[in-house]
Amino acid sequence: MAASSDTGTVSSIGKIMAERTTQSWTQVPQFYVTRAVDASNLNASRARRVPEVERSHGVKATHTDILVAAVARALRHFPRMNGSWNNGSIAMHAEVNVALAMAVENAVVTAVIKNADKLALGDIAKARKELTERARANRLTPADIQGATFTISNLGMMEVDAFTAIIVPPQAEILAVGAIKDQVVASGGFIGIKPMMNLTLTSDHRVIDGARAAEFLNDVVAGLTDPDKWL
């Protein structure tokens, strides 16, 4: 077996994330709701928009970009999901700032797309690309990682089918996204093969109850199953 290149060193960002996730896991009452999503229309919508976004913004639109847009849209419909627990009360946030979990050397950071609910898909794609490049070059600024009201963690590109993610305090929600894979699915009395994707929402039970979490996730799924209605 080849030796790991990981030295075991924990960066300053890694230490901060370790402290925050420990705080979250030990102090936040977390629960999970999961949905399987038919990604047929999501794939088709992205394919149609790639040339348009490349022409207008010089970047290739990804599934993650549409996910950010769908989540931001749903957060407008369910503003409590955009809140956070603050010393015994719920703080409601006017801005919808969606963070993306990004792997960097020996750590994970959450880089923030500010006011995501007000951005066009091309603007989201451009912001995501710029944040990703700065993260890989270790050039994220404090402004890049502060102010998030919701986080998306997408491990689909790593072929992960499904997982649960730990909330990033003081946020109340994080959405874990798995890979899009062909599966045998029964629908309308027939069996066929469809590209399916698993979404798992982790919620802070002090802020959100199970019914609200389910309604929010259903809204996200509705947006992803027919993106052309609202993009």
Biotite code that builds the C-alpha atoms (Angstrom):
import biotite.structure as struc

atoms = struc.array([
    struc.Atom([0.000, 0.000, 0.000], chain_id="A", res_id=1, res_name="MET", atom_name="CA", element="C"),
    struc.Atom([1.329, 3.407, -0.934], chain_id="A", res_id=2, res_name="ALA", atom_name="CA", element="C"),
    struc.Atom([2.088, 5.756, 1.925], chain_id="A", res_id=3, res_name="ALA", atom_name="CA", element="C"),
    struc.Atom([-0.305, 8.626, 2.449], chain_id="A", res_id=4, res_name="SER", atom_name="CA", element="C"),
    struc.Atom([0.926, 12.091, 1.516], chain_id="A", res_id=5, res_name="SER", atom_name="CA", element="C"),
    struc.Atom([-1.064, 13.534, 4.438], chain_id="A", res_id=6, res_name="ASP", atom_name="CA", element="C"),
    struc.Atom([1.372, 14.693, 7.106], chain_id="A", res_id=7, res_name="THR", atom_name="CA", element="C"),
    struc.Atom([-1.232, 14.894, 9.833], chain_id="A", res_id=8, res_name="GLY", atom_name="CA", element="C"),
    struc.Atom([-0.628, 18.624, 10.182], chain_id="A", res_id=9, res_name="THR", atom_name="CA", element="C"),
    struc.Atom([-3.710, 20.652, 11.043], chain_id="A", res_id=10, res_name="VAL", atom_name="CA", element="C"),
    struc.Atom([-3.849, 24.098, 9.474], chain_id="A", res_id=11, res_name="SER", atom_name="CA", element="C"),
    struc.Atom([-5.259, 27.127, 11.260], chain_id="A", res_id=12, res_name="SER", atom_name="CA", element="C"),
    struc.Atom([-8.413, 26.856, 9.135], chain_id="A", res_id=13, res_name="ILE", atom_name="CA", element="C"),
    struc.Atom([-8.577, 23.154, 9.968], chain_id="A", res_id=14, res_name="GLY", atom_name="CA", element="C"),
    struc.Atom([-8.396, 23.917, 13.695], chain_id="A", res_id=15, res_name="LYS", atom_name="CA", element="C"),
    struc.Atom([-11.212, 26.449, 13.417], chain_id="A", res_id=16, res_name="ILE", atom_name="CA", element="C"),
    struc.Atom([-13.376, 23.974, 11.509], chain_id="A", res_id=17, res_name="MET", atom_name="CA", element="C"),
    struc.Atom([-12.575, 21.235, 14.064], chain_id="A", res_id=18, res_name="ALA", atom_name="CA", element="C"),
    struc.Atom([-13.709, 23.502, 16.898], chain_id="A", res_id=19, res_name="GLU", atom_name="CA", element="C"),
    struc.Atom([-16.877, 24.563, 15.092], chain_id="A", res_id=20, res_name="ARG", atom_name="CA", element="C"),
    struc.Atom([-17.907, 21.030, 14.097], chain_id="A", res_id=21, res_name="THR", atom_name="CA", element="C"),
    struc.Atom([-17.235, 19.751, 17.627], chain_id="A", res_id=22, res_name="THR", atom_name="CA", element="C"),
    struc.Atom([-19.402, 22.561, 18.981], chain_id="A", res_id=23, res_name="GLN", atom_name="CA", element="C"),
    struc.Atom([-22.103, 21.717, 16.447], chain_id="A", res_id=24, res_name="SER", atom_name="CA", element="C"),
    struc.Atom([-22.076, 17.970, 17.105], chain_id="A", res_id=25, res_name="TRP", atom_name="CA", element="C"),
    struc.Atom([-22.134, 18.312, 20.899], chain_id="A", res_id=26, res_name="THR", atom_name="CA", element="C"),
    struc.Atom([-24.452, 21.306, 21.332], chain_id="A", res_id=27, res_name="GLN", atom_name="CA", element="C"),
    struc.Atom([-26.871, 21.374, 18.378], chain_id="A", res_id=28, res_name="VAL", atom_name="CA", element="C"),
    struc.Atom([-29.842, 18.941, 18.296], chain_id="A", res_id=29, res_name="PRO", atom_name="CA", element="C"),
    struc.Atom([-29.623, 17.805, 14.670], chain_id="A", res_id=30, res_name="GLN", atom_name="CA", element="C"),
    struc.Atom([-32.065, 15.735, 12.642], chain_id="A", res_id=31, res_name="PHE", atom_name="CA", element="C"),
    struc.Atom([-32.143, 14.619, 9.008], chain_id="A", res_id=32, res_name="TYR", atom_name="CA", element="C"),
    struc.Atom([-34.646, 14.375, 6.165], chain_id="A", res_id=33, res_name="VAL", atom_name="CA", element="C"),
    struc.Atom([-33.793, 12.760, 2.814], chain_id="A", res_id=34, res_name="THR", atom_name="CA", element="C"),
    struc.Atom([-35.263, 12.848, -0.678], chain_id="A", res_id=35, res_name="ARG", atom_name="CA", element="C"),
    struc.Atom([-34.340, 11.036, -3.874], chain_id="A", res_id=36, res_name="ALA", atom_name="CA", element="C"),
    struc.Atom([-34.554, 13.323, -6.904], chain_id="A", res_id=37, res_name="VAL", atom_name="CA", element="C"),
    struc.Atom([-35.136, 12.479, -10.554], chain_id="A", res_id=38, res_name="ASP", atom_name="CA", element="C"),
    struc.Atom([-32.371, 14.559, -12.173], chain_id="A", res_id=39, res_name="ALA", atom_name="CA", element="C"),
    struc.Atom([-33.517, 14.112, -15.796], chain_id="A", res_id=40, res_name="SER", atom_name="CA", element="C"),
    struc.Atom([-34.740, 17.689, -16.219], chain_id="A", res_id=41, res_name="ASN", atom_name="CA", element="C"),
    struc.Atom([-31.890, 19.049, -14.114], chain_id="A", res_id=42, res_name="LEU", atom_name="CA", element="C"),
    struc.Atom([-29.374, 17.462, -16.496], chain_id="A", res_id=43, res_name="ASN", atom_name="CA", element="C"),
    struc.Atom([-31.239, 18.719, -19.550], chain_id="A", res_id=44, res_name="ALA", atom_name="CA", element="C"),
    struc.Atom([-31.634, 22.246, -18.174], chain_id="A", res_id=45, res_name="SER", atom_name="CA", element="C"),
    struc.Atom([-27.950, 22.502, -17.317], chain_id="A", res_id=46, res_name="ARG", atom_name="CA", element="C"),
    struc.Atom([-26.938, 21.238, -20.771], chain_id="A", res_id=47, res_name="ALA", atom_name="CA", element="C"),
    struc.Atom([-29.107, 23.901, -22.414], chain_id="A", res_id=48, res_name="ARG", atom_name="CA", element="C"),
    struc.Atom([-27.677, 26.695, -20.271], chain_id="A", res_id=49, res_name="ARG", atom_name="CA", element="C"),
    struc.Atom([-23.965, 25.846, -20.526], chain_id="A", res_id=50, res_name="VAL", atom_name="CA", element="C"),
    struc.Atom([-23.425, 27.657, -23.885], chain_id="A", res_id=51, res_name="PRO", atom_name="CA", element="C"),
    struc.Atom([-25.478, 30.673, -22.787], chain_id="A", res_id=52, res_name="GLU", atom_name="CA", element="C"),
    struc.Atom([-23.602, 31.110, -19.484], chain_id="A", res_id=53, res_name="VAL", atom_name="CA", element="C"),
    struc.Atom([-20.233, 30.574, -21.174], chain_id="A", res_id=54, res_name="GLU", atom_name="CA", element="C"),
    struc.Atom([-21.021, 33.346, -23.645], chain_id="A", res_id=55, res_name="ARG", atom_name="CA", element="C"),
    struc.Atom([-22.282, 35.798, -21.035], chain_id="A", res_id=56, res_name="SER", atom_name="CA", element="C"),
    struc.Atom([-19.959, 35.067, -18.101], chain_id="A", res_id=57, res_name="HIS", atom_name="CA", element="C"),
    struc.Atom([-17.029, 33.043, -19.456], chain_id="A", res_id=58, res_name="GLY", atom_name="CA", element="C"),
    struc.Atom([-17.657, 30.109, -17.112], chain_id="A", res_id=59, res_name="VAL", atom_name="CA", element="C"),
    struc.Atom([-19.297, 26.692, -17.437], chain_id="A", res_id=60, res_name="LYS", atom_name="CA", element="C"),
    struc.Atom([-22.486, 26.310, -15.396], chain_id="A", res_id=61, res_name="ALA", atom_name="CA", element="C"),
    struc.Atom([-22.533, 23.258, -13.120], chain_id="A", res_id=62, res_name="THR", atom_name="CA", element="C"),
    struc.Atom([-25.150, 21.272, -11.264], chain_id="A", res_id=63, res_name="HIS", atom_name="CA", element="C"),
    struc.Atom([-23.941, 22.977, -8.091], chain_id="A", res_id=64, res_name="THR", atom_name="CA", element="C"),
    struc.Atom([-24.805, 26.387, -9.545], chain_id="A", res_id=65, res_name="ASP", atom_name="CA", element="C"),
    struc.Atom([-28.394, 25.292, -10.182], chain_id="A", res_id=66, res_name="ILE", atom_name="CA", element="C"),
    struc.Atom([-28.509, 23.783, -6.687], chain_id="A", res_id=67, res_name="LEU", atom_name="CA", element="C"),
    struc.Atom([-27.462, 27.123, -5.201], chain_id="A", res_id=68, res_name="VAL", atom_name="CA", element="C"),
    struc.Atom([-30.163, 28.897, -7.210], chain_id="A", res_id=69, res_name="ALA", atom_name="CA", element="C"),
    struc.Atom([-32.824, 26.338, -6.200], chain_id="A", res_id=70, res_name="ALA", atom_name="CA", element="C"),
    struc.Atom([-31.896, 26.514, -2.515], chain_id="A", res_id=71, res_name="VAL", atom_name="CA", element="C"),
    struc.Atom([-31.838, 30.325, -2.540], chain_id="A", res_id=72, res_name="ALA", atom_name="CA", element="C"),
    struc.Atom([-35.285, 30.348, -4.186], chain_id="A", res_id=73, res_name="ARG", atom_name="CA", element="C"),
    struc.Atom([-36.647, 27.954, -1.543], chain_id="A", res_id=74, res_name="ALA", atom_name="CA", element="C"),
    struc.Atom([-35.144, 30.039, 1.287], chain_id="A", res_id=75, res_name="LEU", atom_name="CA", element="C"),
    struc.Atom([-37.207, 33.010, 0.066], chain_id="A", res_id=76, res_name="ARG", atom_name="CA", element="C"),
    struc.Atom([-40.326, 30.830, 0.404], chain_id="A", res_id=77, res_name="HIS", atom_name="CA", element="C"),
    struc.Atom([-39.294, 29.560, 3.872], chain_id="A", res_id=78, res_name="PHE", atom_name="CA", element="C"),
    struc.Atom([-37.469, 32.439, 5.604], chain_id="A", res_id=79, res_name="PRO", atom_name="CA", element="C"),
    struc.Atom([-37.254, 30.589, 8.928], chain_id="A", res_id=80, res_name="ARG", atom_name="CA", element="C"),
    struc.Atom([-34.915, 28.103, 7.218], chain_id="A", res_id=81, res_name="MET", atom_name="CA", element="C"),
    struc.Atom([-32.602, 31.050, 6.654], chain_id="A", res_id=82, res_name="ASN", atom_name="CA", element="C"),
    struc.Atom([-32.509, 31.832, 10.388], chain_id="A", res_id=83, res_name="GLY", atom_name="CA", element="C"),
    struc.Atom([-30.159, 30.770, 13.173], chain_id="A", res_id=84, res_name="SER", atom_name="CA", element="C"),
    struc.Atom([-30.208, 30.047, 16.898], chain_id="A", res_id=85, res_name="TRP", atom_name="CA", element="C"),
    struc.Atom([-28.909, 32.955, 18.948], chain_id="A", res_id=86, res_name="ASN", atom_name="CA", element="C"),
    struc.Atom([-28.798, 32.735, 22.756], chain_id="A", res_id=87, res_name="ASN", atom_name="CA", element="C"),
    struc.Atom([-32.264, 31.333, 23.245], chain_id="A", res_id=88, res_name="GLY", atom_name="CA", element="C"),
    struc.Atom([-33.981, 33.047, 20.342], chain_id="A", res_id=89, res_name="SER", atom_name="CA", element="C"),
    struc.Atom([-34.165, 32.712, 16.557], chain_id="A", res_id=90, res_name="ILE", atom_name="CA", element="C"),
    struc.Atom([-32.333, 35.344, 14.522], chain_id="A", res_id=91, res_name="ALA", atom_name="CA", element="C"),
    struc.Atom([-33.968, 35.980, 11.147], chain_id="A", res_id=92, res_name="MET", atom_name="CA", element="C"),
    struc.Atom([-31.645, 37.076, 8.363], chain_id="A", res_id=93, res_name="HIS", atom_name="CA", element="C"),
    struc.Atom([-32.622, 39.450, 5.567], chain_id="A", res_id=94, res_name="ALA", atom_name="CA", element="C"),
    struc.Atom([-29.850, 38.272, 3.225], chain_id="A", res_id=95, res_name="GLU", atom_name="CA", element="C"),
    struc.Atom([-29.783, 34.827, 1.627], chain_id="A", res_id=96, res_name="VAL", atom_name="CA", element="C"),
    struc.Atom([-26.089, 33.912, 1.666], chain_id="A", res_id=97, res_name="ASN", atom_name="CA", element="C"),
    struc.Atom([-25.421, 30.354, 0.477], chain_id="A", res_id=98, res_name="VAL", atom_name="CA", element="C"),
    struc.Atom([-22.073, 28.797, 1.381], chain_id="A", res_id=99, res_name="ALA", atom_name="CA", element="C"),
    struc.Atom([-20.393, 25.956, -0.492], chain_id="A", res_id=100, res_name="LEU", atom_name="CA", element="C"),
    struc.Atom([-18.253, 23.457, 1.406], chain_id="A", res_id=101, res_name="ALA", atom_name="CA", element="C"),
    struc.Atom([-14.860, 23.223, -0.343], chain_id="A", res_id=102, res_name="MET", atom_name="CA", element="C"),
    struc.Atom([-11.980, 20.884, 0.365], chain_id="A", res_id=103, res_name="ALA", atom_name="CA", element="C"),
    struc.Atom([-8.598, 22.575, 0.734], chain_id="A", res_id=104, res_name="VAL", atom_name="CA", element="C"),
    struc.Atom([-5.322, 21.162, 2.011], chain_id="A", res_id=105, res_name="GLU", atom_name="CA", element="C"),
    struc.Atom([-5.962, 19.434, 5.363], chain_id="A", res_id=106, res_name="ASN", atom_name="CA", element="C"),
    struc.Atom([-9.271, 21.275, 5.871], chain_id="A", res_id=107, res_name="ALA", atom_name="CA", element="C"),
    struc.Atom([-12.714, 22.116, 4.601], chain_id="A", res_id=108, res_name="VAL", atom_name="CA", element="C"),
    struc.Atom([-13.847, 25.713, 4.185], chain_id="A", res_id=109, res_name="VAL", atom_name="CA", element="C"),
    struc.Atom([-17.272, 27.174, 3.461], chain_id="A", res_id=110, res_name="THR", atom_name="CA", element="C"),
    struc.Atom([-17.049, 29.951, 0.879], chain_id="A", res_id=111, res_name="ALA", atom_name="CA", element="C"),
    struc.Atom([-20.097, 32.201, 0.615], chain_id="A", res_id=112, res_name="VAL", atom_name="CA", element="C"),
    struc.Atom([-22.120, 33.366, -2.390], chain_id="A", res_id=113, res_name="ILE", atom_name="CA", element="C"),
    struc.Atom([-23.744, 36.529, -1.059], chain_id="A", res_id=114, res_name="LYS", atom_name="CA", element="C"),
    struc.Atom([-27.350, 37.429, -1.887], chain_id="A", res_id=115, res_name="ASN", atom_name="CA", element="C"),
    struc.Atom([-27.694, 34.262, -3.928], chain_id="A", res_id=116, res_name="ALA", atom_name="CA", element="C"),
    struc.Atom([-31.459, 34.725, -4.241], chain_id="A", res_id=117, res_name="ASP", atom_name="CA", element="C"),
    struc.Atom([-30.895, 37.905, -6.259], chain_id="A", res_id=118, res_name="LYS", atom_name="CA", element="C"),
    struc.Atom([-28.289, 36.505, -8.671], chain_id="A", res_id=119, res_name="LEU", atom_name="CA", element="C"),
    struc.Atom([-28.791, 35.088, -12.150], chain_id="A", res_id=120, res_name="ALA", atom_name="CA", element="C"),
    struc.Atom([-27.405, 31.612, -12.825], chain_id="A", res_id=121, res_name="LEU", atom_name="CA", element="C"),
    struc.Atom([-24.407, 33.049, -14.673], chain_id="A", res_id=122, res_name="GLY", atom_name="CA", element="C"),
    struc.Atom([-23.564, 35.317, -11.726], chain_id="A", res_id=123, res_name="ASP", atom_name="CA", element="C"),
    struc.Atom([-23.745, 32.352, -9.340], chain_id="A", res_id=124, res_name="ILE", atom_name="CA", element="C"),
    struc.Atom([-21.499, 30.300, -11.625], chain_id="A", res_id=125, res_name="ALA", atom_name="CA", element="C"),
    struc.Atom([-18.941, 33.107, -11.847], chain_id="A", res_id=126, res_name="LYS", atom_name="CA", element="C"),
    struc.Atom([-18.938, 33.649, -8.077], chain_id="A", res_id=127, res_name="ALA", atom_name="CA", element="C"),
    struc.Atom([-18.589, 29.895, -7.435], chain_id="A", res_id=128, res_name="ARG", atom_name="CA", element="C"),
    struc.Atom([-15.651, 29.613, -9.848], chain_id="A", res_id=129, res_name="LYS", atom_name="CA", element="C"),
    struc.Atom([-13.844, 32.609, -8.340], chain_id="A", res_id=130, res_name="GLU", atom_name="CA", element="C"),
    struc.Atom([-14.320, 31.309, -4.794], chain_id="A", res_id=131, res_name="LEU", atom_name="CA", element="C"),
    struc.Atom([-13.131, 27.832, -5.806], chain_id="A", res_id=132, res_name="THR", atom_name="CA", element="C"),
    struc.Atom([-9.990, 29.227, -7.422], chain_id="A", res_id=133, res_name="GLU", atom_name="CA", element="C"),
    struc.Atom([-9.190, 31.374, -4.389], chain_id="A", res_id=134, res_name="ARG", atom_name="CA", element="C"),
    struc.Atom([-9.793, 28.420, -2.061], chain_id="A", res_id=135, res_name="ALA", atom_name="CA", element="C"),
    struc.Atom([-7.433, 26.175, -4.025], chain_id="A", res_id=136, res_name="ARG", atom_name="CA", element="C"),
    struc.Atom([-4.781, 28.906, -4.013], chain_id="A", res_id=137, res_name="ALA", atom_name="CA", element="C"),
    struc.Atom([-5.272, 29.509, -0.268], chain_id="A", res_id=138, res_name="ASN", atom_name="CA", element="C"),
    struc.Atom([-6.307, 33.112, -1.007], chain_id="A", res_id=139, res_name="ARG", atom_name="CA", element="C"),
    struc.Atom([-9.782, 33.241, 0.518], chain_id="A", res_id=140, res_name="LEU", atom_name="CA", element="C"),
    struc.Atom([-10.398, 36.442, 2.451], chain_id="A", res_id=141, res_name="THR", atom_name="CA", element="C"),
    struc.Atom([-12.381, 36.726, 5.707], chain_id="A", res_id=142, res_name="PRO", atom_name="CA", element="C"),
    struc.Atom([-15.240, 38.250, 3.686], chain_id="A", res_id=143, res_name="ALA", atom_name="CA", element="C"),
    struc.Atom([-15.317, 35.106, 1.509], chain_id="A", res_id=144, res_name="ASP", atom_name="CA", element="C"),
    struc.Atom([-16.083, 32.813, 4.444], chain_id="A", res_id=145, res_name="ILE", atom_name="CA", element="C"),
    struc.Atom([-18.292, 34.966, 6.668], chain_id="A", res_id=146, res_name="GLN", atom_name="CA", element="C"),
    struc.Atom([-22.007, 35.690, 6.746], chain_id="A", res_id=147, res_name="GLY", atom_name="CA", element="C"),
    struc.Atom([-23.420, 32.385, 5.438], chain_id="A", res_id=148, res_name="ALA", atom_name="CA", element="C"),
    struc.Atom([-27.039, 31.601, 6.301], chain_id="A", res_id=149, res_name="THR", atom_name="CA", element="C"),
    struc.Atom([-27.167, 28.126, 4.675], chain_id="A", res_id=150, res_name="PHE", atom_name="CA", element="C"),
    struc.Atom([-24.535, 25.650, 3.447], chain_id="A", res_id=151, res_name="THR", atom_name="CA", element="C"),
    struc.Atom([-24.469, 23.118, 0.596], chain_id="A", res_id=152, res_name="ILE", atom_name="CA", element="C"),
    struc.Atom([-21.998, 20.233, 0.699], chain_id="A", res_id=153, res_name="SER", atom_name="CA", element="C"),
    struc.Atom([-21.808, 18.431, -2.654], chain_id="A", res_id=154, res_name="ASN", atom_name="CA", element="C"),
    struc.Atom([-19.776, 15.198, -2.842], chain_id="A", res_id=155, res_name="LEU", atom_name="CA", element="C"),
    struc.Atom([-21.362, 14.045, -6.080], chain_id="A", res_id=156, res_name="GLY", atom_name="CA", element="C"),
    struc.Atom([-18.149, 14.632, -8.014], chain_id="A", res_id=157, res_name="MET", atom_name="CA", element="C"),
    struc.Atom([-16.497, 12.093, -5.689], chain_id="A", res_id=158, res_name="MET", atom_name="CA", element="C"),
    struc.Atom([-19.084, 9.413, -6.556], chain_id="A", res_id=159, res_name="GLU", atom_name="CA", element="C"),
    struc.Atom([-20.662, 9.486, -3.076], chain_id="A", res_id=160, res_name="VAL", atom_name="CA", element="C"),
    struc.Atom([-24.237, 8.177, -3.236], chain_id="A", res_id=161, res_name="ASP", atom_name="CA", element="C"),
    struc.Atom([-25.534, 9.820, -0.039], chain_id="A", res_id=162, res_name="ALA", atom_name="CA", element="C"),
    struc.Atom([-24.253, 11.192, 3.253], chain_id="A", res_id=163, res_name="PHE", atom_name="CA", element="C"),
    struc.Atom([-25.226, 13.375, 6.188], chain_id="A", res_id=164, res_name="THR", atom_name="CA", element="C"),
    struc.Atom([-23.426, 16.643, 6.926], chain_id="A", res_id=165, res_name="ALA", atom_name="CA", element="C"),
    struc.Atom([-22.844, 18.477, 10.213], chain_id="A", res_id=166, res_name="ILE", atom_name="CA", element="C"),
    struc.Atom([-24.384, 21.930, 10.598], chain_id="A", res_id=167, res_name="ILE", atom_name="CA", element="C"),
    struc.Atom([-21.944, 24.850, 10.544], chain_id="A", res_id=168, res_name="VAL", atom_name="CA", element="C"),
    struc.Atom([-22.852, 27.097, 13.526], chain_id="A", res_id=169, res_name="PRO", atom_name="CA", element="C"),
    struc.Atom([-24.590, 29.479, 13.815], chain_id="A", res_id=170, res_name="PRO", atom_name="CA", element="C"),
    struc.Atom([-26.486, 28.303, 10.730], chain_id="A", res_id=171, res_name="GLN", atom_name="CA", element="C"),
    struc.Atom([-29.497, 26.040, 11.217], chain_id="A", res_id=172, res_name="ALA", atom_name="CA", element="C"),
    struc.Atom([-29.285, 24.011, 7.988], chain_id="A", res_id=173, res_name="GLU", atom_name="CA", element="C"),
    struc.Atom([-26.885, 22.181, 5.686], chain_id="A", res_id=174, res_name="ILE", atom_name="CA", element="C"),
    struc.Atom([-27.782, 20.236, 2.531], chain_id="A", res_id=175, res_name="LEU", atom_name="CA", element="C"),
    struc.Atom([-25.737, 17.160, 1.605], chain_id="A", res_id=176, res_name="ALA", atom_name="CA", element="C"),
    struc.Atom([-25.791, 16.296, -2.111], chain_id="A", res_id=177, res_name="VAL", atom_name="CA", element="C"),
    struc.Atom([-24.853, 12.938, -3.593], chain_id="A", res_id=178, res_name="GLY", atom_name="CA", element="C"),
    struc.Atom([-23.872, 11.846, -7.091], chain_id="A", res_id=179, res_name="ALA", atom_name="CA", element="C"),
    struc.Atom([-26.286, 11.635, -10.008], chain_id="A", res_id=180, res_name="ILE", atom_name="CA", element="C"),
    struc.Atom([-26.406, 7.963, -11.009], chain_id="A", res_id=181, res_name="LYS", atom_name="CA", element="C"),
    struc.Atom([-28.643, 5.857, -13.227], chain_id="A", res_id=182, res_name="ASP", atom_name="CA", element="C"),
    struc.Atom([-31.029, 3.727, -11.170], chain_id="A", res_id=183, res_name="GLN", atom_name="CA", element="C"),
    struc.Atom([-33.928, 1.403, -11.855], chain_id="A", res_id=184, res_name="VAL", atom_name="CA", element="C"),
    struc.Atom([-37.051, 3.303, -10.803], chain_id="A", res_id=185, res_name="VAL", atom_name="CA", element="C"),
    struc.Atom([-40.742, 2.408, -10.732], chain_id="A", res_id=186, res_name="ALA", atom_name="CA", element="C"),
    struc.Atom([-42.926, 5.291, -11.927], chain_id="A", res_id=187, res_name="SER", atom_name="CA", element="C"),
    struc.Atom([-46.554, 5.376, -13.117], chain_id="A", res_id=188, res_name="GLY", atom_name="CA", element="C"),
    struc.Atom([-46.785, 1.603, -13.078], chain_id="A", res_id=189, res_name="GLY", atom_name="CA", element="C"),
    struc.Atom([-43.693, 1.166, -15.258], chain_id="A", res_id=190, res_name="PHE", atom_name="CA", element="C"),
    struc.Atom([-40.077, 0.356, -14.510], chain_id="A", res_id=191, res_name="ILE", atom_name="CA", element="C"),
    struc.Atom([-37.344, 2.392, -16.169], chain_id="A", res_id=192, res_name="GLY", atom_name="CA", element="C"),
    struc.Atom([-33.851, 3.769, -15.695], chain_id="A", res_id=193, res_name="ILE", atom_name="CA", element="C"),
    struc.Atom([-33.518, 7.369, -14.529], chain_id="A", res_id=194, res_name="LYS", atom_name="CA", element="C"),
    struc.Atom([-30.653, 9.552, -13.317], chain_id="A", res_id=195, res_name="PRO", atom_name="CA", element="C"),
    struc.Atom([-31.273, 9.873, -9.569], chain_id="A", res_id=196, res_name="MET", atom_name="CA", element="C"),
    struc.Atom([-29.678, 12.049, -6.896], chain_id="A", res_id=197, res_name="MET", atom_name="CA", element="C"),
    struc.Atom([-29.995, 11.908, -3.100], chain_id="A", res_id=198, res_name="ASN", atom_name="CA", element="C"),
    struc.Atom([-30.396, 15.045, -0.987], chain_id="A", res_id=199, res_name="LEU", atom_name="CA", element="C"),
    struc.Atom([-30.126, 14.960, 2.819], chain_id="A", res_id=200, res_name="THR", atom_name="CA", element="C"),
    struc.Atom([-31.036, 18.050, 4.825], chain_id="A", res_id=201, res_name="LEU", atom_name="CA", element="C"),
    struc.Atom([-29.610, 18.431, 8.332], chain_id="A", res_id=202, res_name="THR", atom_name="CA", element="C"),
    struc.Atom([-31.578, 20.846, 10.545], chain_id="A", res_id=203, res_name="SER", atom_name="CA", element="C"),
    struc.Atom([-31.216, 22.429, 13.973], chain_id="A", res_id=204, res_name="ASP", atom_name="CA", element="C"),
    struc.Atom([-34.326, 21.296, 15.862], chain_id="A", res_id=205, res_name="HIS", atom_name="CA", element="C"),
    struc.Atom([-34.269, 24.445, 18.000], chain_id="A", res_id=206, res_name="ARG", atom_name="CA", element="C"),
    struc.Atom([-34.998, 26.486, 14.856], chain_id="A", res_id=207, res_name="VAL", atom_name="CA", element="C"),
    struc.Atom([-36.799, 24.069, 12.525], chain_id="A", res_id=208, res_name="ILE", atom_name="CA", element="C"),
    struc.Atom([-39.280, 21.246, 13.108], chain_id="A", res_id=209, res_name="ASP", atom_name="CA", element="C"),
    struc.Atom([-39.612, 18.165, 10.946], chain_id="A", res_id=210, res_name="GLY", atom_name="CA", element="C"),
    struc.Atom([-42.647, 19.402, 9.008], chain_id="A", res_id=211, res_name="ALA", atom_name="CA", element="C"),
    struc.Atom([-40.982, 22.683, 7.998], chain_id="A", res_id=212, res_name="ARG", atom_name="CA", element="C"),
    struc.Atom([-37.800, 20.859, 7.017], chain_id="A", res_id=213, res_name="ALA", atom_name="CA", element="C"),
    struc.Atom([-39.783, 18.442, 4.850], chain_id="A", res_id=214, res_name="ALA", atom_name="CA", element="C"),
    struc.Atom([-41.719, 21.278, 3.191], chain_id="A", res_id=215, res_name="GLU", atom_name="CA", element="C"),
    struc.Atom([-38.504, 23.144, 2.453], chain_id="A", res_id=216, res_name="PHE", atom_name="CA", element="C"),
    struc.Atom([-36.794, 20.068, 1.004], chain_id="A", res_id=217, res_name="LEU", atom_name="CA", element="C"),
    struc.Atom([-39.862, 19.342, -1.117], chain_id="A", res_id=218, res_name="ASN", atom_name="CA", element="C"),
    struc.Atom([-39.641, 22.901, -2.481], chain_id="A", res_id=219, res_name="ASP", atom_name="CA", element="C"),
    struc.Atom([-35.963, 22.413, -3.370], chain_id="A", res_id=220, res_name="VAL", atom_name="CA", element="C"),
    struc.Atom([-36.800, 19.114, -5.081], chain_id="A", res_id=221, res_name="VAL", atom_name="CA", element="C"),
    struc.Atom([-39.639, 20.736, -7.032], chain_id="A", res_id=222, res_name="ALA", atom_name="CA", element="C"),
    struc.Atom([-37.213, 23.383, -8.252], chain_id="A", res_id=223, res_name="GLY", atom_name="CA", element="C"),
    struc.Atom([-34.671, 20.776, -9.333], chain_id="A", res_id=224, res_name="LEU", atom_name="CA", element="C"),
    struc.Atom([-37.162, 18.539, -11.106], chain_id="A", res_id=225, res_name="THR", atom_name="CA", element="C"),
    struc.Atom([-38.317, 21.410, -13.337], chain_id="A", res_id=226, res_name="ASP", atom_name="CA", element="C"),
    struc.Atom([-35.682, 24.184, -13.333], chain_id="A", res_id=227, res_name="PRO", atom_name="CA", element="C"),
    struc.Atom([-36.945, 25.727, -16.561], chain_id="A", res_id=228, res_name="ASP", atom_name="CA", element="C"),
    struc.Atom([-40.044, 27.023, -14.747], chain_id="A", res_id=229, res_name="LYS", atom_name="CA", element="C"),
    struc.Atom([-38.052, 29.481, -12.656], chain_id="A", res_id=230, res_name="TRP", atom_name="CA", element="C"),
    struc.Atom([-34.469, 29.799, -13.952], chain_id="A", res_id=231, res_name="LEU", atom_name="CA", element="C"),
])
